[in-house]
């Protein structure tokens, strides 16, 4: 139906590569127009990711302009309210499913590729593995990704600690989240994609719109 104008196939369609490991990020550099990934809330991690993208581009003799190559990190955000801290139930309910998504990814990475356990997950990694491996191997994939970035399994709630929230998410007052975003922007990240839990999504996004976006 291209002749009817419903689809434009004459012009380039940008393709953003979803890449969470070095080879996929290099593929974005080789062939993509942008990168979607997920990194800890630290500018230094973006520099590592960008190095993978550039390495891929170099392999095929491609030059990438960082100002014209969108980079997006999957994360979640929660604006703290008076009297709240990172142990508050509302904060955990909002951000916990994203935090535990890091465990899900790490477990698959370690199991399938022999990767290292990320430092911020090491303290109770064996306990998490024991929980997951109570499920028979044939059904384990579904168990690993239960509630993935959507809702928090009560059995996994114990693994959502303040340190992991801080490392994985944008959290704090509106002004503090703005500072975190500005630091990532200065490092080169161009976008974030927010994935609060479904239970708290409207509340969380409204708070971000009011306390963060409206003040940028």
C-alpha positions as CSV (number, residue, x, y, z in Angstrom):
1,X,0.0,0.0,0.0
2,X,3.0,2.3,-0.3
3,X,1.4,4.0,-3.3
4,X,-1.5,5.1,-1.1
5,X,0.9,7.0,1.2
6,X,0.2,5.1,4.4
7,X,3.8,4.1,4.7
8,X,6.9,6.1,3.8
9,X,9.5,3.7,2.5
10,X,11.3,6.2,0.4
11,X,13.2,7.9,3.2
12,X,15.5,6.4,5.8
13,X,13.8,4.8,8.8
14,X,15.9,5.3,11.9
15,X,16.7,2.1,13.7
16,X,17.6,2.2,17.4
17,X,19.5,-0.9,18.6
18,X,18.5,-2.3,22.0
19,X,21.9,-3.4,23.4
20,X,22.9,-4.4,26.9
21,X,26.2,-6.1,26.2
22,X,29.4,-4.9,24.4
23,X,28.7,-6.8,21.2
24,X,25.1,-5.5,20.8
25,X,26.3,-2.0,21.6
26,X,29.0,-2.4,19.0
27,X,26.3,-3.4,16.6
28,X,24.6,-0.2,17.2
29,X,27.8,1.6,16.3
30,X,28.1,-0.4,13.1
31,X,24.5,-0.3,11.8
32,X,22.2,1.7,14.1
33,X,21.0,5.2,14.3
34,X,20.7,5.2,18.1
35,X,21.1,2.9,21.2
36,X,18.7,1.9,23.9
37,X,20.4,0.3,26.9
38,X,20.3,0.3,30.7
39,X,23.1,1.6,32.8
40,X,23.7,2.4,36.5
41,X,23.0,6.0,37.5
42,X,26.6,7.0,37.0
43,X,28.2,9.1,34.2
44,X,31.3,6.8,34.1
45,X,29.2,3.9,33.0
46,X,28.0,5.8,30.0
47,X,31.5,6.5,28.9
48,X,32.1,2.7,28.9
49,X,29.0,2.1,26.8
50,X,29.8,4.8,24.3
51,X,33.3,3.3,23.9
52,X,31.6,0.0,22.8
53,X,29.5,1.9,20.3
54,X,32.5,3.8,18.9
55,X,34.5,0.5,18.6
56,X,31.8,-1.0,16.5
57,X,31.7,2.1,14.3
58,X,35.4,1.9,13.9
59,X,35.3,-1.7,12.7
60,X,33.3,-0.6,9.6
61,X,35.0,2.7,9.1
62,X,32.0,4.7,10.3
63,X,32.2,8.0,12.0
64,X,29.5,8.8,14.6
65,X,28.6,12.2,15.8
66,X,27.5,11.9,19.5
67,X,25.2,15.0,19.0
68,X,23.3,13.1,16.3
69,X,23.2,9.6,17.8
70,X,20.4,9.2,20.4
71,X,21.3,7.2,23.5
72,X,18.6,6.1,25.9
73,X,18.9,4.4,29.2
74,X,16.0,2.4,30.7
75,X,15.5,3.4,34.4
76,X,12.8,4.5,36.8
77,X,12.3,7.6,38.8
78,X,10.7,8.5,42.1
79,X,10.4,12.0,43.7
80,X,10.8,11.6,47.4
81,X,8.2,13.2,49.6
82,X,8.5,14.8,53.1
83,X,9.7,12.2,55.6
84,X,10.5,9.5,53.0
85,X,13.8,7.7,52.5
86,X,14.9,4.8,50.3
87,X,13.4,2.2,52.7
88,X,9.9,3.7,52.4
89,X,7.3,1.3,51.1
90,X,6.1,3.7,48.4
91,X,9.6,4.1,47.1
92,X,10.1,0.3,47.0
93,X,6.7,-0.2,45.4
94,X,7.6,2.3,42.7
95,X,11.2,1.3,41.9
96,X,11.6,-2.3,43.1
97,X,10.5,-4.0,39.9
98,X,13.2,-2.0,38.0
99,X,15.9,-2.8,40.6
100,X,15.0,-6.6,40.6
101,X,15.2,-6.5,36.8
102,X,18.9,-6.1,37.3
103,X,19.0,-9.4,39.2
104,X,17.1,-11.0,36.4
105,X,19.5,-9.8,33.7
106,X,22.6,-10.7,35.8
107,X,21.3,-14.2,36.6
108,X,20.9,-14.9,32.9
109,X,24.2,-13.4,32.1
110,X,26.1,-15.5,34.7
111,X,24.2,-18.7,33.9
112,X,24.5,-18.4,30.1
113,X,27.8,-16.7,29.5
114,X,29.8,-17.0,32.7
115,X,29.7,-13.3,33.3
116,X,30.7,-11.7,36.6
117,X,28.1,-10.9,39.3
118,X,27.8,-7.0,39.4
119,X,29.4,-5.6,42.5
120,X,26.2,-4.1,43.9
121,X,24.4,-7.5,43.8
122,X,27.1,-9.7,45.3
123,X,26.2,-9.4,49.0
124,X,23.1,-11.7,48.8
125,X,23.6,-13.2,45.4
126,X,23.7,-16.7,46.6
127,X,20.4,-16.2,48.5
128,X,18.8,-14.9,45.3
129,X,20.2,-17.8,43.2
130,X,18.8,-20.3,45.8
131,X,15.4,-18.7,45.5
132,X,15.4,-18.8,41.7
133,X,16.7,-22.4,41.6
134,X,13.9,-23.8,43.7
135,X,12.0,-23.7,40.3
136,X,12.8,-26.7,38.0
137,X,15.1,-26.0,35.1
138,X,12.4,-26.4,32.5
139,X,10.3,-23.6,34.0
140,X,13.1,-21.5,35.3
141,X,13.1,-18.9,32.5
142,X,9.6,-17.8,33.5
143,X,10.6,-17.7,37.2
144,X,13.7,-15.6,36.5
145,X,11.7,-12.9,34.8
146,X,8.6,-12.9,37.0
147,X,7.2,-9.4,37.1
148,X,10.1,-8.1,35.1
149,X,10.2,-4.3,35.3
150,X,6.4,-4.4,35.8
151,X,5.7,-5.6,39.3
152,X,7.6,-6.7,42.3
153,X,7.4,-10.3,43.5
154,X,7.0,-10.3,47.3
155,X,9.6,-13.0,47.6
156,X,12.1,-10.7,45.9
157,X,11.3,-7.6,47.9
158,X,14.1,-8.3,50.4
159,X,16.7,-7.7,47.7
160,X,15.5,-4.1,47.0
161,X,18.0,-2.2,49.2
162,X,18.7,1.6,49.3
163,X,22.1,1.0,47.7
164,X,20.5,-0.8,44.8
165,X,17.8,1.8,44.4
166,X,20.4,4.6,44.4
167,X,22.6,2.7,41.8
168,X,19.8,1.8,39.5
169,X,17.2,4.6,39.6
170,X,16.7,8.4,39.6
171,X,15.6,9.1,43.1
172,X,15.6,12.1,45.4
173,X,14.0,15.5,45.5
174,X,13.0,17.0,42.2
175,X,16.2,19.2,42.3
176,X,18.3,16.2,43.1
177,X,16.9,14.2,40.1
178,X,17.6,17.2,37.9
179,X,21.2,17.1,39.1
180,X,21.4,13.4,38.3
181,X,20.0,14.0,34.8
182,X,22.3,16.9,34.1
183,X,25.4,14.8,35.1
184,X,24.3,12.0,32.7
185,X,23.6,14.6,30.0
186,X,27.1,16.1,30.4
187,X,28.5,12.5,29.9
188,X,26.6,12.2,26.6
189,X,23.4,10.4,27.4
190,X,20.6,12.0,25.5
191,X,17.4,10.3,26.9
192,X,16.0,8.2,29.7
193,X,13.0,5.9,29.4
194,X,11.1,5.6,32.7
195,X,9.8,2.2,33.8
196,X,8.1,2.6,37.2
197,X,6.0,-0.3,38.4
198,X,2.5,-0.5,36.8
199,X,1.0,0.0,40.3
200,X,2.7,3.4,40.7
201,X,3.2,4.5,37.1
202,X,0.8,7.4,36.9
203,X,1.7,8.8,40.3
204,X,5.4,8.5,39.6
205,X,5.2,10.0,36.1
206,X,3.0,12.9,37.3
207,X,5.5,13.6,40.1
208,X,8.4,13.7,37.6
209,X,6.4,15.9,35.2
210,X,5.7,18.4,38.0
211,X,8.9,18.4,40.0
212,X,11.5,17.6,37.3
213,X,10.4,18.2,33.7
214,X,8.6,21.4,34.4
215,X,11.7,22.8,36.1
216,X,14.3,21.8,33.5
